[in-house]
Amino acid sequence: MENKPDTDQHEVIENISSLLDDGNTNSSKEKLNSLHPAEIAHTLESLPHDERAIAWDLVDSDLSGDVLTYVNDEVRSGLIKNTDNDELVAATESLATDELADILPDLPESVINQLLHAMDNQDRHRLESILQYPDNTAGGLMSTDTMTIRPDVTLDVVLRYLRLNSSLPDTTDKLFVVNRDDKLLGALPLSKLVTNDPNLTVAEVFSPDISYIYADTEEHEVAQLFEKRDLVSAPVVDAEKKLLGRVTIDDVVDVIRDEADHSLMSLAGLDEEDDLFSPAIRSTRRRSIWLGINLLTALLASWVISQFSATIEQMVALAVLMPIVASMGGIAGSQTLTLVIRGLAVGQVGKSNSLKLLNKEMLIGALNGALWAAIIGSLASLWFADMQLGVIIGMAIFFNLIVASIAGATIPMLLQRYGADPALGGGVVLTTITDVVGFFAFLGLAALFIT
């Protein structure tokens, strides 16, 4: 059955969920299997566990393998766990080697053995070549389904060879030119193949200067290369420039989407591969870790406040104005933190320019600090009819915004330097610093000049 695109995924999910609730499995099956495997995967991820189990049983076996490659890791594990081994073999045996490599670690050992036994030597070798590289590298992303040609043949020979094979790998925009040792020499774009004299040799028309990627290149660097050079595909080579496979734009789109999800979820200490409908106990356990970390940071801020309890008791206005100082610092620091994390992610921030960026953010912090110190100080003076209080909160705002800018710039750089994810935990550390510094500056100044 042809999979037709459905523009309103929300409507599809509502429709299928309603059909399942009514027990109308025939209509649900027809609706589900009319979707693209990626849309079926999205639908399954959006259904609660009981409905998901029913819907998964309704997916045709010729689609279920592709669906498994699209769902997130946690959902995939649940689906595989509730599927018979024979059904898993039937669903996955027709997958391309790069797609099979993605889900192979989640499959039961008996299923893996059956799949490997059924493969021919060429496919088994291709699978092994992909599995030897980590998932987050070009080698882990690549497909070994490539079309190669020699430089000494004519274009006419290449065209006849393509006609005999009758099909090209998906997303093929170029043929890779290699020597007898499979070392990459360049590429022949299909546009050149069909527009040049068929009697010319490949050596006369191919492009030797092409973008290639080493197999151990990190996936975010691969995505940056595709973005900067508008690539559709790129060859993957080993250290000796021997062609191993290729990365295509559809793989890179997945990387970009996953990185965006990761950045968003990491700010809250969550994992983008989490199941939206995972059991409450499991989700509670995961989230409680970050709540515990947040509690420790909050206790630190509270301890700082407690050191000035006598000062606060003498002037209630301090308790009223304290949150303003911490909040302004938190927002200013978050702006810098977000900017620097993005710069690190896209490769715009490095050793050569980090000091200049830090100086710029310090200047912004000082300028914003001076502006908002004057505004908030004036408002506080009018509100509580106390000029001295206005000056104190203004000084605290000025100091905290400078510290927030420094922290927002340096925290992600330091985390990356020591091998940690800048997006994971950066917000918690920043909030701790701006709260503690803000409270200490405001209450410390008040203790010095008011009491």
C-alpha positions in Angstrom: 0.0 0.0 0.0 1.3 3.4 -0.9 2.0 5.7 2.1 0.4 9.1 1.6 1.6 12.1 3.5 -0.8 13.4 6.2 -0.4 17.0 6.9 -2.1 17.0 10.3 -0.4 14.5 12.6 -2.4 15.6 15.6 -5.6 14.8 13.8 -4.2 11.4 12.8 -3.4 10.6 16.4 -6.8 11.7 17.7 -8.5 9.7 15.0 -6.6 6.5 15.7 -6.9 6.9 19.4 -10.7 7.4 19.0 -11.0 4.3 16.8 -9.0 2.2 19.3 -11.2 3.4 22.2 -14.3 2.3 20.2 -12.7 -1.1 19.5 -12.7 -0.4 15.7 -9.5 -2.3 14.9 -10.2 -2.7 11.2 -10.4 1.0 10.6 -7.4 1.6 12.9 -5.4 -0.9 10.9 -6.3 0.7 7.6 -5.5 4.2 8.8 -2.2 3.2 10.4 -0.9 1.3 7.5 -1.7 4.1 5.0 0.9 6.2 6.8 4.6 6.5 6.2 6.6 4.5 8.7 7.9 7.7 10.3 4.4 8.8 10.8 3.4 5.5 12.3 6.4 5.8 14.6 5.3 9.2 15.7 1.7 8.0 16.3 3.0 5.1 18.4 5.1 7.4 20.5 2.1 9.6 21.1 -0.2 6.8 22.4 -0.4 5.5 26.0 1.0 2.0 26.6 -2.3 0.1 26.3 -3.3 1.8 23.0 0.3 1.6 21.7 0.4 -2.2 22.2 -2.9 -2.6 20.3 -1.8 -0.3 17.5 1.6 -2.0 17.2 -0.1 -5.4 16.6 -2.1 -3.8 13.7 1.0 -2.6 11.8 1.8 -4.7 8.7 4.9 -6.8 9.0 6.3 -5.2 5.8 6.2 -1.8 7.6 7.1 -2.8 11.2 10.8 -3.0 10.6 11.0 0.5 9.2 8.8 1.7 12.1 11.3 0.4 14.6 14.1 2.5 13.0 12.1 5.7 13.5 10.8 5.4 17.1 13.0 6.6 20.0 15.2 4.1 21.9 12.9 3.6 24.9 9.8 3.0 22.9 11.6 0.7 20.5 12.8 -1.4 23.5 9.2 -1.7 24.7 7.9 -2.7 21.3 10.7 -5.3 20.8 10.1 -6.7 24.3 6.4 -7.4 23.4 7.1 -8.9 20.0 7.7 -12.6 19.2 11.2 -13.4 17.9 9.9 -14.8 14.7 7.9 -11.6 14.0 11.0 -9.6 14.7 13.1 -11.6 12.3 10.4 -11.2 9.6 10.2 -7.4 10.3 13.9 -6.7 10.3 15.5 -9.1 7.7 14.6 -6.8 4.8 16.1 -3.6 6.4 19.2 -2.0 4.9 22.4 -2.7 6.7 22.7 0.8 8.1 19.2 0.7 9.4 19.7 -2.7 10.9 22.8 -1.5 12.6 20.8 1.2 14.4 18.4 -1.2 16.1 20.6 -4.3 16.4 21.7 -3.7 20.0 18.0 -3.7 21.1 17.2 -7.0 19.5 17.3 -10.3 21.4 20.4 -12.4 20.9 18.5 -15.2 19.2 17.0 -12.8 16.7 20.5 -11.3 16.0 21.9 -14.8 15.4 19.1 -15.7 13.0 19.6 -12.4 11.0 23.3 -12.9 10.8 22.9 -16.5 9.7 20.5 -15.5 6.9 22.8 -12.8 5.5 25.2 -13.3 2.7 28.9 -12.6 3.3 28.7 -9.2 1.6 25.9 -7.9 3.8 27.4 -9.4 6.9 30.7 -7.6 6.1 28.8 -4.3 5.5 27.1 -4.6 8.9 30.3 -5.4 10.7 32.0 -2.4 9.1 29.2 -0.1 10.4 29.1 -1.6 13.9 32.8 -1.1 14.5 32.1 2.7 14.8 30.2 4.5 17.6 26.7 5.6 16.8 27.5 9.3 17.0 30.2 9.2 14.3 30.2 9.3 10.5 31.0 5.6 10.5 27.9 4.9 12.6 25.8 7.1 10.4 27.0 5.9 7.0 25.3 3.6 4.6 27.5 1.1 2.8 25.1 1.0 -0.2 27.3 3.1 -2.6 27.8 3.1 -6.3 31.5 3.2 -7.3 33.2 3.5 -10.7 36.8 3.4 -12.1 38.3 6.5 -13.8 39.4 4.7 -16.9 36.0 3.7 -18.2 33.9 5.8 -20.5 30.6 7.6 -19.6 28.8 5.3 -22.0 30.0 2.3 -20.1 28.8 3.8 -16.8 25.4 4.7 -18.3 25.0 1.1 -19.7 26.0 -0.3 -16.3 23.4 1.8 -14.6 20.7 0.8 -17.0 21.5 -2.9 -16.4 21.3 -2.4 -12.7 18.0 -0.4 -13.2 18.1 1.2 -9.7 20.3 3.6 -7.7 20.6 3.8 -3.9 18.2 6.4 -2.5 19.5 10.0 -2.4 22.2 9.3 -5.0 23.4 12.6 -6.5 26.9 11.4 -7.5 28.9 8.3 -8.2 32.2 7.8 -6.3 35.4 7.3 -8.3 37.9 4.9 -6.8 41.0 3.1 -7.8 41.6 -0.7 -7.7 42.4 -0.4 -4.0 39.0 1.3 -3.4 40.8 4.6 -2.5 38.6 7.6 -3.1 39.7 9.7 -6.1 36.7 12.0 -6.4 33.1 11.9 -7.6 31.1 12.0 -10.8 27.9 14.1 -10.3 24.9 12.6 -12.2 24.5 16.0 -13.9 27.9 15.6 -15.5 27.2 12.0 -16.4 24.1 12.8 -18.5 25.3 16.1 -20.0 28.7 15.2 -21.3 29.8 13.3 -24.4 29.4 9.5 -23.7 32.7 8.8 -25.3 34.6 10.8 -22.7 36.3 8.8 -19.9 35.3 9.3 -16.2 38.9 10.7 -15.6 38.2 13.5 -18.0 35.0 14.8 -16.3 34.9 13.7 -12.7 35.5 16.2 -9.8 38.6 15.3 -7.7 38.0 18.0 -5.1 35.0 16.8 -3.1 34.1 16.9 0.5 34.8 13.6 2.2 34.4 12.6 5.9 36.6 10.5 8.0 34.8 7.6 9.7 35.6 8.8 13.2 34.3 12.3 12.7 31.7 13.3 15.3 28.1 13.5 14.0 27.6 17.2 14.9 30.7 18.0 12.7 29.1 16.0 9.9 25.9 18.0 10.2 27.9 21.3 10.1 29.7 20.2 7.0 26.4 19.4 5.2 24.9 22.7 6.3 27.8 24.8 5.2 28.4 23.2 1.9 24.8 22.3 1.0 25.6 18.6 0.5 23.1 15.9 -0.4 25.6 13.1 0.2 29.3 12.8 1.2 31.7 9.8 1.1 33.0 8.3 4.3 36.7 7.1 4.3 39.2 5.6 6.6 42.6 7.0 7.6 44.0 5.8 4.3 41.2 7.4 2.3 39.7 4.1 1.4 36.0 4.4 0.7 33.8 2.9 3.4 30.3 4.2 2.6 28.4 7.5 2.5 26.3 9.8 4.6 23.2 11.2 3.1 21.1 14.3 3.9 18.3 12.2 5.4 20.8 10.9 8.0 21.9 14.4 8.7 18.4 15.7 9.2 17.9 13.1 11.9 21.1 14.3 13.6 20.0 17.9 13.5 16.6 17.0 15.0 18.2 14.8 17.7 20.6 17.6 18.7 17.8 20.1 18.9 15.8 17.7 21.1 18.8 17.0 23.2 19.6 20.7 23.8 16.0 21.4 24.8 15.6 18.4 27.1 19.1 18.6 28.6 18.3 22.1 30.0 15.7 20.3 32.2 18.0 17.3 32.9 15.9 15.0 30.8 16.7 12.6 28.0 15.3 13.1 24.5 15.0 9.3 24.1 12.6 9.1 27.1 9.2 7.6 26.4 6.4 10.2 26.9 4.2 7.5 28.5 6.9 5.6 30.4 5.7 4.3 33.8 5.3 7.0 36.4 7.7 5.4 38.8 10.5 5.2 36.2 10.0 8.9 35.2 9.8 9.9 38.9 13.1 8.2 39.6 14.8 10.0 36.7 13.5 13.4 37.5 14.0 13.1 41.2 17.8 13.1 40.6 17.7 16.6 39.2 15.2 17.8 41.8 17.6 16.6 44.5 20.5 18.5 42.8 18.3 21.6 42.7 17.4 21.1 46.4 21.1 21.2 47.3 21.6 24.4 45.3 18.5 25.9 46.9 19.8 25.0 50.4 23.1 26.8 49.6 21.2 29.9 48.6 19.0 29.6 51.7 22.1 29.2 53.9 23.5 32.5 52.5 20.2 34.2 53.3 20.2 32.8 56.8 23.6 34.5 57.5 21.8 37.8 57.2 18.6 36.9 59.1 19.2 39.7 61.7 19.6 42.2 58.9 16.3 41.1 57.2 14.4 41.2 60.5 15.4 44.9 60.9 14.2 45.8 57.5 11.4 43.8 55.9 11.9 45.6 52.5 15.1 43.5 52.0 12.9 40.3 51.9 10.6 41.9 49.4 13.4 43.1 47.1 15.7 40.0 47.3 14.0 38.0 44.5 14.5 40.8 42.1 18.3 40.7 42.4 18.4 36.9 41.9 15.9 36.9 39.1 17.7 39.6 37.1 21.0 37.8 37.4 19.4 34.5 36.4 17.8 36.0 33.2 21.0 37.8 32.2 23.1 34.7 32.8 20.7 32.5 30.8 20.9 34.8 27.8 24.7 34.4 27.8 24.6 30.7 28.6 22.2 30.0 25.7 24.3 32.1 23.3 27.6 30.3 24.2 26.1 26.8 24.2 24.8 27.4 20.7 28.2 28.8 19.6 29.9 25.8 20.9 27.4 23.5 19.2 27.9 25.0 15.8 31.6 25.5 16.1 31.6 29.3 16.4 33.2 29.4 19.8 36.7 28.0 20.4 40.1 28.8 22.1 40.9 31.5 19.6 37.9 33.7 20.3 36.6 32.6 23.7 38.5 35.5 25.6 37.1 38.1 23.2 33.6 36.7 23.7 34.0 36.7 27.4 35.1 40.4 27.3 32.1 41.3 25.2 29.7 39.5 27.5 31.3 41.3 30.5 30.8 44.6 28.8 27.1 43.8 28.1 26.7 42.7 31.7 28.2 46.0 32.9 26.0 48.1 30.5 22.8 46.2 31.4 23.8 46.3 35.0 24.2 50.1 35.0 20.9 50.6 33.2 18.8 48.3 35.4 20.6 49.3 38.5 19.5 52.9 37.9 15.9 51.9 37.1 15.4 49.4 39.9 17.3 51.6 42.4 15.0 54.5 41.6 11.9 52.4 41.9 13.0 50.9 45.2 13.8 54.4 46.5 10.3 55.7 45.6 8.6 52.5 46.8 10.1 52.5 50.2 11.0 56.2 50.5 14.6 55.2 51.2 17.4 56.5 48.9 20.0 54.4 50.7 18.0 51.2 50.0 17.8 52.2 46.3 21.5 52.6 46.1 22.2 49.3 47.7 19.9 47.3 45.4 21.3 49.1 42.4 24.9 48.2 43.4 23.8 44.6 43.9 22.0 44.4 40.5 25.1 45.9 38.8 27.5 43.4 40.4 25.2 40.4 39.9 24.6 41.1 36.2 28.4 41.2 35.6 28.9 38.0 37.5 26.0 36.4 35.6 27.5 37.3 32.3 30.9 35.9 33.2 29.3 32.7 34.6 27.0 32.3 31.6 30.1 32.5 29.2 32.5 30.4 31.2 30.3 27.5 32.5 29.6 25.9 29.1 33.3 26.3 28.1 34.5 24.7 31.2 32.0 21.8 31.0 33.0 21.1 27.4 36.7 21.3 28.3 36.3 18.6 30.9 34.2 16.4 28.6 30.8 17.2 30.0 27.7 18.2 28.0 27.4 22.1 28.2 23.7 21.9 27.9 23.3 19.4 30.7 23.6 21.0 34.1 24.7 24.4 32.9 21.5 26.0 33.9 21.6 24.5 37.4 25.1 25.7 38.0 24.3 29.2 36.6 21.2 29.5 38.8 23.2 28.6 41.9 25.8 31.2 41.2 23.4 34.0 40.4 21.3 33.3 43.4 24.1 33.0 45.9 26.0 36.0 44.5 22.9 38.1 44.2 21.7 37.4 47.8 25.2 37.8 49.2 25.8 41.1 47.4 22.4 42.6 48.3 22.2 41.4 52.0 25.9 42.0 52.6 25.7 45.6 51.4 22.6 46.1 53.5 24.4 44.7 56.6 27.3 47.1 56.0 25.4 50.3 55.4 21.9 50.0 56.9 22.4 48.2 60.2 
